[in-house]
Amino acid sequence: MQVAINCSDVSSVRVGYCSDIEQFLCKFASHGLYQLDAAILMNRVDTKFLVPMQRIFSLLDLIIGEYTILEIDHSRLFRYQTCYFDTPDLDFYHMHRRGKLNRFKVRLRSYLDSRNDYLEVKFKNNKKRTLKSRIEVDSHEDLNLNAHREFLFNSGIGREMSLLPSLRNSYQRISLANEAREERITIDIGLESKSLASADASQMHLNELCIVELKQRRYCRNSPFFDATRALQLRPTRFSKYCIGMSMSENQYPNPKLKYNRFKPITRRIEQSLVYT
């Protein structure tokens, strides 16, 4: 795989912290980066929700005392940046679009506040469990995937598979955990995505909606988080930041290779919250 991406080409995340959210997060007890064991959850079951921004405070209020919040250097809201890789024919995208299980995502994830960068492979198996493997990489140099062939191969990516940068996104994240219950919650705010498959693609901004995800060792409805979502009448939804970013960006500049009918129910739901630049 003769692939390289210069990480300096990845644009910086806009710092648009909501002061109200930052103040509200102070109500949670905190944990540090290395204080979790059972709730790391590299092998897990995921349940996702799309929550309007104006309702995120109600959701958080219902789970104070049940979860602790990640805090690093007095910060509780963190900037994330991701570059996804796919084949020239976007095989990973189309596997997801067709609903195929035993599917992959390959990405470079950058934690901008802690300045850590990881090459990650996510695998969704035929039991709908998410398995994640990763290695730390140096993003200050070109990321040559060929140099990480063994890691990718050991994670299920064929040696002959050619991978290219396909999508860049960024957002801000709140990370909550309940160590005893082996649960984590992530809340992603201010998602921005841009397809790298087209030089003319515009950048998509998902405003007014948060992507909330419950990660569990085993699926269990007897959870304080599920109690909160039921109280607020929030329903689970399928949402892939990669696939929605690709389909909505390319929808601005249609790509004849890119079908997205499977995602139309969710794209119709979010289109009123989208801004393009």
PyMOL commands that set and color helices and strands:
alter all, ss='L'
color gray80, all
select helices_A, chain A and resi 7-9+19-25+53-63+91-97+145-154+224-231+241-252+261-273
alter helices_A, ss='H'
color red, helices_A
select strands_A, chain A and resi 4-5+30-31+43-52+68-70+78-86+103-111+116-124+130-136+143-144+164-178+183-195+203-206+209-216+274-276
alter strands_A, ss='S'
color yellow, strands_A
deselect
rebuild
show_as cartoon
